[in-house]
Amino acid sequence: MRLLRLQDDGEFNLVEYVGNLIPPYAILSHTWGPDHEEVTFKDLTEGVGKNKAGYGKLTFCAKQVAYDSLQFFWVDTCCINKSSSSELSEAINSMFRWYKNAKICYAYLADVPGYNTHPPAVVAVKFARSRWFTRGWTLQELLAPTDVRFFSNDWSNVGSKDALANTISTITKIDVAFLSGDKSMDQASVAKKMSWASGRVTTRLEDTAYCLLGIFGVNIPLLYGEGERAFVRLQEEIMRVSDDQSLFAWGEPESTSTPSSERNERTRATNQLRGLFASSPSEFATCGNIIPDEVAEIEEPYILTNKGVRLVVPVYKNNSIPYDDIAVLACRPEDSLLHVLVMPLKALGGCQFARGCSKPYTIPRDHIAVLTNRAIYVKQMPKMSVLPSMDSKLPLPGFWIRTFPSVSGVYISNVQPAECWDPQNRIVRSPISSTSEVNWQVSFTVAFEDNDRGHRTIVMGYSNGYPYTRLLPDATSISKRTIEGVFCATRESSYSLGLDIVTAEQKVLAMGLPVRIVDIRLVPMYETGVVQEVIHNKLFA
């Protein structure tokens, strides 16, 4: 660590210390002005820069540390040789600790006037609106030091962190207990810490992640130029050292529900799929009240794989939420013991999922009492659709029958309209070329050479822009004898009579066409529910 000291001749010199040899020091927290106004490491080593506006910060610190019976102080603009990437990386990964170990932190607010020239009410308003509270780096500079003292633009004392704790809490949404030190940073959930940073900005996009390293107690290599990937790497590192699932509880701010907003939500549910991790702290803006669930048991560690992040969590369906499945997270609202957080999921096939781009949901704890855990893999696809290359001018997607019973005597016939069917690839094309049309339907028959099994009609298409597939019973070829035989077979064996059809939600390009994937399987009749369907509708002779 390199510290500044004012010499007897009035010049500043830099002294380097390592390990336990570092003497007591003060540290400056401030917002940077234009680069050409700040005193740099090169300026000090060359003995120049006295005419820069930032030089006044050094002279103030020198006077203040003397007043506080200290000799040394640290200023980020000139104590780091930023031309050395290794030194810059070490400094950023160490900065939280440097602020934490400082005897005093001087927070200089360049846009706040002093009490000497302005009435207290004006100073209070300017203080609350200070740019210092909006910058990413100053969050750790507020939280890490025990003693933070605020100074106005005329270098007069505005107050301390302890004295202004309630005001600062109102400005930053940080609980007073964390500001005062009554609670340690380890007691704050991941979502709560992220929410503290949600309204803050940095000049460089990567610094959105790097400025939070100390707050989460992690270290990662600095790779300027990687963009949003830096924030993803931060979350991956947090996941590696913490099992706090509030990390996954981010979401868009909640808005008033209207018919239009519900339609938009379903559109996002279909097209705007996301990865497990947020793209920035702003997506935690409404998540400051989410904490780990005390009674939840996390049975297995998270694993980062090429299929996505492996989680073992309870998964189930909920018709009130416009997604394929929801995963129950081991966290809850801070003000409710009777609810838990859930993460919306969209199936990608097999055990792979994407996260829905949505606000967090809560459900009653009673709903999860009988759920069992399931291993899932959540892909990381920040701000990407499942089908990013699909042109919006393409017609509504068709259907690709990916799997079909491979047993002898089962085949597809009588496709209507016939021109929509590609038998070689089992693709059902949309008969509509215009994107303005939102309704179409194709029907076909799945025939069995065994007459006792009859045949089934499948219809698939779009209604008001929403896809559907339906399996229809055929009254002319399903007899009472067949139904009675199924009941006997259900008790004695797995007699395969029925069809099961599953349509995936995501769209893909197959043979250059936008399609949805359909899987048709031959299963025991009792698994499909078709027996009850036939009986209830009296569809037998």
C-alpha positions as CSV (number, residue, x, y, z in Angstrom):
1,M,0.0,0.0,0.0
2,R,1.4,3.4,-1.0
3,L,0.6,6.3,1.4
4,L,1.0,10.1,1.1
5,R,2.8,12.2,3.6
6,L,3.5,16.0,3.7
7,Q,7.2,16.7,4.2
8,D,8.7,19.6,6.1
9,D,9.4,21.4,2.8
10,G,5.7,21.4,1.9
11,E,6.0,18.7,-0.8
12,F,4.2,15.4,-0.8
13,N,6.0,12.2,-1.0
14,L,4.8,8.6,-1.5
15,V,5.9,5.9,0.9
16,E,5.2,2.2,0.3
17,Y,4.3,-0.2,3.1
18,V,3.4,-3.9,3.1
19,G,1.7,-6.3,5.5
20,N,1.6,-5.4,9.1
21,L,4.0,-2.5,8.7
22,I,1.3,-0.1,7.5
23,P,1.1,2.8,9.9
24,P,-2.2,4.4,11.0
25,Y,-3.7,6.5,8.1
26,A,-6.7,8.5,7.0
27,I,-8.3,7.9,3.6
28,L,-10.2,10.2,1.2
29,S,-13.5,9.4,-0.4
30,H,-14.7,11.6,-3.2
31,T,-16.2,11.8,-6.7
32,W,-13.7,12.3,-9.5
33,G,-13.7,15.5,-11.5
34,P,-12.5,15.5,-15.1
35,D,-9.3,13.4,-15.5
36,H,-7.2,16.4,-16.4
37,E,-8.1,18.1,-13.1
38,E,-7.1,15.2,-10.8
39,V,-3.5,14.8,-9.5
40,T,-2.1,11.4,-10.7
41,F,0.7,9.1,-9.6
42,K,2.8,10.4,-12.5
43,D,2.2,14.0,-11.4
44,L,3.5,13.3,-7.9
45,T,6.6,11.4,-9.0
46,E,7.5,14.2,-11.5
47,G,6.7,17.0,-9.0
48,V,4.0,18.6,-11.1
49,G,0.2,19.0,-10.9
50,K,0.0,21.8,-8.3
51,N,-2.1,23.9,-10.6
52,K,-4.8,21.2,-10.9
53,A,-8.1,21.5,-9.1
54,G,-7.6,18.2,-7.4
55,Y,-4.4,19.4,-5.7
56,G,-6.7,21.1,-3.1
57,K,-7.9,17.7,-2.0
58,L,-4.3,16.7,-1.1
59,T,-3.7,19.9,0.8
60,F,-6.9,19.5,2.8
61,C,-6.1,15.9,3.7
62,A,-2.6,17.0,4.9
63,K,-4.0,19.6,7.2
64,Q,-6.8,17.4,8.4
65,V,-4.6,14.4,9.3
66,A,-2.3,16.7,11.2
67,Y,-5.4,18.0,13.1
68,D,-6.4,14.3,13.8
69,S,-2.9,13.5,15.0
70,L,-2.0,11.3,12.0
71,Q,0.8,11.6,9.5
72,F,-0.3,9.5,6.5
73,F,-3.3,9.5,4.2
74,W,-4.4,7.7,1.0
75,V,-6.0,9.2,-2.1
76,D,-7.0,6.9,-5.0
77,T,-6.2,9.4,-7.8
78,C,-2.5,9.5,-7.0
79,C,-1.6,6.5,-4.7
80,I,-2.1,3.9,-7.4
81,N,0.0,3.6,-10.5
82,K,-2.8,3.0,-13.0
83,S,-0.4,2.4,-15.9
84,S,0.4,-1.0,-14.2
85,S,-2.5,-3.4,-14.7
86,S,-1.3,-5.7,-12.0
87,E,-1.1,-2.9,-9.5
88,L,-4.5,-1.6,-10.5
89,S,-6.0,-5.1,-10.1
90,E,-4.3,-5.5,-6.6
91,A,-5.6,-2.1,-5.5
92,I,-9.2,-2.8,-6.6
93,N,-9.3,-6.2,-4.9
94,S,-7.8,-4.7,-1.8
95,M,-9.7,-1.4,-1.6
96,F,-12.5,-2.4,0.7
97,R,-9.9,-3.6,3.2
98,W,-7.9,-0.4,2.9
99,Y,-11.0,1.7,3.6
100,K,-12.0,-0.7,6.5
101,N,-8.6,-0.4,8.1
102,A,-8.4,3.4,7.9
103,K,-8.6,5.3,11.1
104,I,-10.8,8.0,9.6
105,C,-12.4,8.4,6.2
106,Y,-12.9,12.0,4.9
107,A,-15.8,12.1,2.5
108,Y,-15.5,15.2,0.3
109,L,-18.8,16.3,-1.2
110,A,-18.0,18.7,-4.0
111,D,-21.6,19.7,-4.6
112,V,-22.7,20.4,-1.0
113,P,-22.2,23.9,0.4
114,G,-21.1,24.5,4.0
115,Y,-23.0,25.8,7.0
116,N,-20.8,28.9,6.9
117,T,-22.5,30.2,3.8
118,H,-25.9,28.4,3.6
119,P,-28.7,27.7,6.0
120,P,-29.0,24.2,7.4
121,A,-32.1,23.4,5.4
122,V,-30.3,24.2,2.1
123,V,-27.3,22.1,3.2
124,A,-29.6,19.2,4.1
125,V,-31.3,19.2,0.7
126,K,-27.9,19.4,-1.1
127,F,-26.5,16.7,1.0
128,A,-29.4,14.3,0.2
129,R,-29.0,15.1,-3.6
130,S,-25.2,14.8,-3.6
131,R,-23.6,12.9,-6.5
132,W,-21.5,11.1,-3.9
133,F,-24.5,8.9,-3.0
134,T,-25.1,7.9,-6.7
135,R,-21.6,6.5,-7.5
136,G,-20.7,2.8,-7.4
137,W,-17.3,3.1,-5.7
138,T,-18.6,5.3,-2.8
139,L,-20.9,2.5,-1.5
140,Q,-17.9,0.6,0.0
141,E,-16.4,3.8,1.0
142,L,-19.5,4.5,3.1
143,L,-19.8,1.0,4.5
144,A,-16.2,-0.2,5.2
145,P,-14.8,2.5,7.5
146,T,-16.0,2.8,11.0
147,D,-15.4,6.6,11.2
148,V,-16.7,8.5,8.2
149,R,-16.7,12.3,8.3
150,F,-18.4,14.4,5.6
151,F,-17.0,17.7,4.4
152,S,-18.6,20.3,2.2
153,N,-17.1,22.0,-0.9
154,D,-15.5,24.7,1.3
155,W,-14.0,21.9,3.5
156,S,-16.2,22.6,6.5
157,N,-17.5,19.7,8.5
158,V,-21.1,18.6,7.7
159,G,-21.3,15.7,10.1
160,S,-20.3,12.1,10.7
161,K,-21.8,8.8,9.5
162,D,-23.0,8.0,13.1
163,A,-24.6,11.4,13.6
164,L,-26.3,11.4,10.1
165,A,-27.2,7.7,10.1
166,N,-30.9,8.2,9.8
167,T,-30.6,10.7,7.0
168,I,-28.1,8.5,5.2
169,S,-30.4,5.5,5.6
170,T,-33.3,7.4,4.0
171,I,-31.0,8.4,1.1
172,T,-29.4,5.0,0.5
173,K,-32.1,2.5,1.7
174,I,-29.4,1.0,3.9
175,D,-30.6,-0.1,7.3
176,V,-29.2,2.1,10.1
177,A,-27.9,-1.1,11.9
178,F,-25.5,-1.7,9.0
179,L,-24.4,1.9,8.9
180,S,-23.8,2.0,12.7
181,G,-22.0,-1.3,12.8
182,D,-24.6,-2.9,15.0
183,K,-25.0,-5.5,12.3
184,S,-22.1,-6.8,10.3
185,M,-22.1,-7.0,6.5
186,D,-22.2,-10.8,6.8
187,Q,-25.7,-10.5,8.2
188,A,-27.1,-8.8,5.1
189,S,-28.5,-11.1,2.3
190,V,-27.0,-11.0,-1.1
191,A,-30.2,-9.5,-2.5
192,K,-30.1,-6.8,0.2
193,K,-26.5,-5.8,-0.6
194,M,-27.3,-5.8,-4.3
195,S,-30.3,-3.5,-3.7
196,W,-28.0,-1.0,-2.0
197,A,-26.0,-0.8,-5.3
198,S,-29.0,-0.8,-7.6
199,G,-29.3,3.0,-8.0
200,R,-25.6,3.6,-8.3
201,V,-23.5,4.1,-11.5
202,T,-19.9,3.8,-12.6
203,T,-18.0,5.4,-15.5
204,R,-16.9,2.1,-16.8
205,L,-19.4,-0.7,-17.1
206,E,-17.1,-3.4,-15.6
207,D,-16.7,-1.3,-12.5
208,T,-20.4,-2.0,-11.7
209,A,-19.1,-5.4,-10.6
210,Y,-15.6,-4.5,-9.5
211,C,-16.7,-1.9,-7.0
212,L,-18.7,-4.6,-5.1
213,L,-15.9,-7.1,-4.6
214,G,-15.2,-6.1,-1.1
215,I,-18.8,-5.8,-0.1
216,F,-19.3,-9.5,-1.0
217,G,-15.8,-10.6,0.2
218,V,-14.7,-12.0,-3.1
219,N,-11.9,-11.5,-5.5
220,I,-11.9,-11.9,-9.3
221,P,-9.5,-10.9,-12.1
222,L,-10.1,-7.5,-13.7
223,L,-10.8,-7.8,-17.4
224,Y,-11.7,-4.3,-18.7
225,G,-13.6,-4.7,-22.0
226,E,-15.7,-7.7,-21.0
227,G,-18.8,-5.5,-20.4
228,E,-21.7,-7.1,-18.6
229,R,-19.8,-10.4,-18.3
230,A,-18.0,-8.8,-15.3
231,F,-21.2,-8.7,-13.3
232,V,-22.0,-12.3,-14.2
233,R,-18.5,-13.4,-13.1
234,L,-19.1,-11.5,-9.8
235,Q,-22.3,-13.5,-9.2
236,E,-20.6,-16.8,-10.1
237,E,-17.9,-16.1,-7.5
238,I,-20.5,-15.1,-4.9
239,M,-22.3,-18.4,-5.7
240,R,-19.0,-20.3,-5.2
241,V,-18.6,-19.1,-1.6
242,S,-22.3,-18.6,-0.5
243,D,-25.4,-20.7,-0.6
244,D,-27.7,-17.6,-0.2
245,Q,-30.3,-18.2,-2.9
246,S,-31.5,-14.6,-2.7
247,L,-28.7,-14.2,-5.4
248,F,-31.2,-15.7,-7.8
249,A,-34.2,-13.6,-6.6
250,W,-33.6,-10.6,-8.9
251,G,-36.3,-9.3,-11.2
252,E,-37.9,-6.4,-12.9
253,P,-39.6,-3.8,-10.7
254,E,-43.2,-4.7,-9.9
255,S,-45.9,-2.6,-11.7
256,T,-49.6,-2.4,-11.4
257,S,-51.3,-5.3,-13.2
258,T,-53.5,-4.5,-16.1
259,P,-54.8,-6.6,-19.0
260,S,-52.2,-5.0,-21.2
261,S,-49.4,-5.7,-18.7
262,E,-50.5,-9.3,-18.3
263,R,-50.3,-9.8,-22.1
264,N,-46.9,-8.1,-22.1
265,E,-45.8,-10.5,-19.3
266,R,-46.9,-13.5,-21.3
267,T,-45.0,-12.1,-24.3
268,R,-41.9,-11.7,-22.3
269,A,-42.5,-15.2,-20.8
270,T,-42.3,-16.6,-24.4
271,N,-39.6,-14.5,-26.0
272,Q,-37.4,-12.8,-23.4
273,L,-35.7,-15.6,-21.6
274,R,-32.7,-15.0,-19.4
275,G,-30.0,-16.8,-17.6
276,L,-29.7,-17.5,-13.9
277,F,-27.8,-14.3,-13.1
278,A,-28.9,-10.6,-13.3
279,S,-27.2,-8.3,-15.8
280,S,-26.7,-5.4,-13.3
281,P,-27.4,-4.5,-9.7
282,S,-30.4,-2.4,-11.0
283,E,-32.4,-5.7,-11.3
284,F,-32.2,-6.0,-7.5
285,A,-33.9,-2.6,-6.9
286,T,-37.0,-4.1,-5.4
287,C,-35.3,-7.0,-3.6
288,G,-33.9,-5.4,-0.5
289,N,-36.4,-7.2,1.7
290,I,-35.4,-10.7,0.6
291,I,-33.5,-12.8,3.1
292,P,-32.5,-16.5,3.3
293,D,-35.2,-18.9,4.6
294,E,-34.1,-20.1,8.0
295,V,-35.8,-23.5,7.7
296,A,-34.9,-24.4,4.1
297,E,-32.3,-27.1,3.6
298,I,-29.9,-26.8,0.6
299,E,-29.0,-30.4,0.0
300,E,-26.3,-30.1,-2.7
301,P,-23.8,-27.5,-3.8
302,Y,-24.3,-25.4,-6.9
303,I,-22.1,-26.5,-9.9
304,L,-21.2,-24.5,-12.9
305,T,-21.3,-26.7,-16.0
306,N,-21.4,-26.4,-19.7
307,K,-25.1,-27.2,-19.5
308,G,-25.7,-24.3,-17.2
309,V,-25.7,-23.9,-13.4
310,R,-26.8,-27.1,-11.7
311,L,-29.3,-26.5,-8.9
312,V,-31.2,-29.0,-6.8
313,V,-34.5,-27.3,-5.9
314,P,-38.2,-28.0,-5.6
315,V,-39.8,-27.4,-9.0
316,Y,-43.6,-27.3,-9.8
317,K,-46.2,-25.7,-12.0
318,N,-48.5,-22.8,-11.1
319,N,-51.1,-21.7,-13.6
320,S,-51.2,-18.2,-12.1
321,I,-47.6,-17.6,-13.3
322,P,-47.1,-17.5,-17.1
323,Y,-44.1,-19.9,-17.2
324,D,-43.6,-23.6,-17.7
325,D,-42.3,-24.2,-14.2
326,I,-41.2,-22.3,-11.1
327,A,-38.3,-23.2,-8.8
328,V,-38.8,-22.7,-5.1
329,L,-35.8,-20.7,-3.7
330,A,-34.5,-21.0,-0.1
331,C,-35.4,-17.4,0.7
332,R,-38.4,-15.4,1.8
333,P,-39.7,-11.9,2.3
334,E,-38.2,-10.3,5.4
335,D,-41.7,-9.4,6.7
336,S,-43.3,-12.8,6.2
337,L,-42.6,-16.3,7.5
338,L,-45.5,-17.7,5.6
339,H,-44.3,-17.0,2.0
340,V,-41.2,-18.1,0.0
341,L,-39.7,-16.7,-3.2
342,V,-39.9,-18.6,-6.5
343,M,-38.0,-18.3,-9.7
344,P,-39.9,-18.5,-13.0
345,L,-38.4,-21.1,-15.5
346,K,-38.9,-21.9,-19.2
347,A,-38.1,-25.4,-20.4
348,L,-35.4,-25.7,-23.0
349,G,-35.6,-29.4,-23.3
350,G,-34.5,-32.3,-21.0
351,C,-33.4,-30.8,-17.6
352,Q,-32.3,-27.5,-19.1
353,F,-34.1,-24.3,-18.3
354,A,-33.8,-20.6,-18.9
355,R,-34.9,-18.1,-16.3
356,G,-38.0,-16.0,-17.1
357,C,-37.4,-12.3,-17.4
358,S,-39.9,-11.3,-14.7
359,K,-40.4,-9.7,-11.3
360,P,-39.8,-12.1,-8.4
361,Y,-42.9,-14.0,-7.2
362,T,-43.9,-15.1,-3.7
363,I,-46.1,-18.1,-3.0
364,P,-47.6,-19.4,0.3
365,R,-45.3,-21.8,2.1
366,D,-48.1,-24.3,2.4
367,H,-47.9,-24.9,-1.4
368,I,-44.4,-26.4,-1.1
369,A,-45.0,-28.8,1.9
370,V,-45.0,-31.9,-0.3
371,L,-42.6,-31.0,-3.0
372,T,-39.4,-33.0,-3.6
373,N,-36.1,-31.6,-5.0
374,R,-35.1,-31.9,-8.6
375,A,-31.8,-31.3,-10.3
376,I,-32.1,-28.7,-13.0
377,Y,-29.6,-26.8,-15.2
378,V,-30.2,-23.1,-15.8
379,K,-28.4,-21.7,-18.9
380,Q,-26.8,-18.3,-18.7
381,M,-28.0,-16.1,-21.6
382,P,-28.1,-12.5,-20.5
383,K,-30.6,-10.4,-22.4
384,M,-31.0,-13.0,-25.1
385,S,-34.1,-14.6,-26.6
386,V,-34.1,-18.3,-27.1
387,L,-34.3,-17.6,-30.8
388,P,-32.1,-14.4,-31.2
389,S,-31.7,-14.9,-35.0
390,M,-35.5,-15.2,-35.8
391,D,-36.6,-12.3,-37.9
392,S,-39.7,-10.6,-36.5
393,K,-41.2,-10.5,-40.1
394,L,-41.3,-14.3,-40.3
395,P,-44.8,-15.9,-40.0
396,L,-46.0,-17.6,-36.9
397,P,-43.9,-20.6,-36.0
398,G,-44.9,-24.0,-37.2
399,F,-44.4,-27.3,-35.4
400,W,-41.6,-29.9,-35.6
401,I,-42.6,-33.4,-34.5
402,R,-39.3,-34.3,-33.0
403,T,-40.2,-37.7,-31.6
404,F,-42.9,-40.1,-32.8
405,P,-43.7,-43.7,-31.7
406,S,-41.2,-45.9,-33.5
407,V,-43.2,-49.1,-33.2
408,S,-44.6,-50.9,-36.3
409,G,-48.1,-50.1,-37.4
410,V,-48.3,-46.5,-36.1
411,Y,-48.2,-43.7,-38.7
412,I,-49.4,-40.2,-39.6
413,S,-52.1,-39.8,-42.3
414,N,-54.7,-37.4,-43.6
415,V,-52.9,-34.1,-42.9
416,Q,-55.2,-31.1,-43.6
417,P,-54.2,-28.8,-45.3
418,A,-51.8,-31.3,-47.1
419,E,-49.5,-28.5,-48.3
420,C,-48.5,-27.7,-44.7
421,W,-46.9,-31.2,-44.2
422,D,-43.3,-32.0,-44.8
423,P,-43.3,-35.8,-44.2
424,Q,-39.5,-36.2,-44.7
425,N,-38.7,-33.9,-41.7
426,R,-42.1,-34.2,-39.9
427,I,-42.5,-30.4,-40.0
428,V,-46.0,-28.8,-39.9
429,R,-45.6,-25.5,-41.7
430,S,-47.8,-22.4,-41.1
431,P,-50.3,-22.0,-43.9
432,I,-50.2,-18.2,-43.4
433,S,-47.5,-16.0,-44.9
434,S,-48.6,-12.7,-43.3
435,T,-47.4,-11.9,-39.8
436,S,-50.7,-9.9,-39.3
437,E,-52.7,-13.2,-39.1
438,V,-52.8,-14.8,-35.7
439,N,-55.1,-17.8,-36.2
440,W,-54.4,-21.1,-38.1
441,Q,-54.9,-24.8,-37.6
442,V,-53.6,-28.1,-39.1
443,S,-55.1,-31.5,-38.3
444,F,-53.8,-35.0,-38.9
445,T,-54.5,-38.6,-37.9
446,V,-52.3,-40.9,-36.0
447,A,-53.5,-44.3,-37.2
448,F,-53.0,-47.8,-35.7
449,E,-53.0,-50.9,-37.9
450,D,-54.5,-52.7,-34.9
451,N,-58.2,-51.9,-35.3
452,D,-58.8,-52.3,-31.6
453,R,-56.7,-49.2,-31.0
454,G,-58.6,-47.1,-33.5
455,H,-57.0,-43.8,-34.5
456,R,-56.5,-40.4,-32.9
457,T,-56.9,-37.0,-34.4
458,I,-54.3,-34.3,-33.5
459,V,-54.9,-30.6,-34.1
460,M,-52.3,-27.9,-33.7
461,G,-52.1,-24.3,-34.6
462,Y,-52.4,-20.8,-33.2
463,S,-55.3,-18.9,-31.6
464,N,-54.9,-15.2,-31.2
465,G,-51.2,-15.7,-31.5
466,Y,-50.9,-18.4,-28.8
467,P,-49.9,-21.9,-29.8
468,Y,-52.0,-25.0,-28.9
469,T,-51.9,-28.7,-29.6
470,R,-54.9,-31.0,-28.8
471,L,-55.4,-34.7,-28.9
472,L,-59.0,-35.6,-29.9
473,P,-60.8,-39.0,-29.2
474,D,-62.5,-40.6,-32.2
475,A,-65.9,-41.8,-31.3
476,T,-66.3,-44.1,-34.3
477,S,-63.3,-46.2,-33.6
478,I,-63.1,-46.5,-29.7
479,S,-65.5,-49.1,-28.4
480,K,-66.8,-49.9,-25.0
481,R,-64.9,-53.2,-25.2
482,T,-61.7,-51.3,-25.8
483,I,-62.3,-49.2,-22.7
484,E,-63.1,-52.2,-20.5
485,G,-59.9,-53.8,-21.7
486,V,-58.0,-50.8,-20.7
487,F,-59.3,-50.9,-17.2
488,C,-58.2,-54.6,-16.9
489,A,-54.8,-53.8,-18.4
490,T,-54.3,-50.9,-16.1
491,R,-54.6,-53.3,-13.1
492,E,-52.5,-56.0,-14.7
493,S,-49.9,-54.5,-17.0
494,S,-48.7,-51.4,-18.9
495,Y,-50.9,-52.0,-21.9
496,S,-49.9,-49.2,-24.4
497,L,-53.0,-47.7,-26.0
498,G,-52.9,-44.0,-25.6
499,L,-50.9,-41.1,-27.0
500,D,-49.3,-38.4,-25.0
501,I,-48.3,-35.1,-26.7
502,V,-45.9,-32.5,-25.3
503,T,-45.2,-29.1,-26.8
504,A,-42.1,-27.2,-25.8
505,E,-42.4,-23.5,-25.3
506,Q,-39.2,-22.3,-27.0
507,K,-38.9,-21.6,-30.7
508,V,-36.1,-22.9,-32.8
509,L,-35.1,-22.8,-36.5
510,A,-35.5,-26.2,-38.2
511,M,-34.7,-26.4,-41.9
512,G,-34.7,-22.6,-41.9
513,L,-38.2,-22.4,-40.6
514,P,-39.4,-21.1,-37.2
515,V,-41.0,-24.0,-35.3
516,R,-42.0,-25.2,-31.9
517,I,-40.9,-28.7,-30.8
518,V,-43.6,-31.4,-30.3
519,D,-43.0,-34.8,-28.9
520,I,-45.6,-37.5,-29.4
521,R,-45.3,-40.7,-27.3
522,L,-47.1,-44.0,-27.0
523,V,-47.9,-44.5,-23.3
524,P,-50.2,-46.5,-21.1
525,M,-53.8,-45.3,-21.5
526,Y,-54.2,-44.6,-17.8
527,E,-51.3,-42.1,-17.9
528,T,-53.0,-39.9,-20.5
529,G,-56.4,-39.5,-18.8
530,V,-58.1,-40.4,-22.2
531,V,-60.2,-43.1,-20.6
532,Q,-62.0,-40.6,-18.4
533,E,-62.2,-38.2,-21.3
534,V,-64.1,-40.9,-23.4
535,I,-66.3,-42.0,-20.5
536,H,-67.3,-38.5,-19.5
537,N,-68.2,-37.6,-23.1
538,K,-69.9,-41.0,-23.7
539,L,-67.8,-41.5,-26.8
540,F,-68.3,-45.2,-27.1
541,A,-71.0,-47.5,-28.7
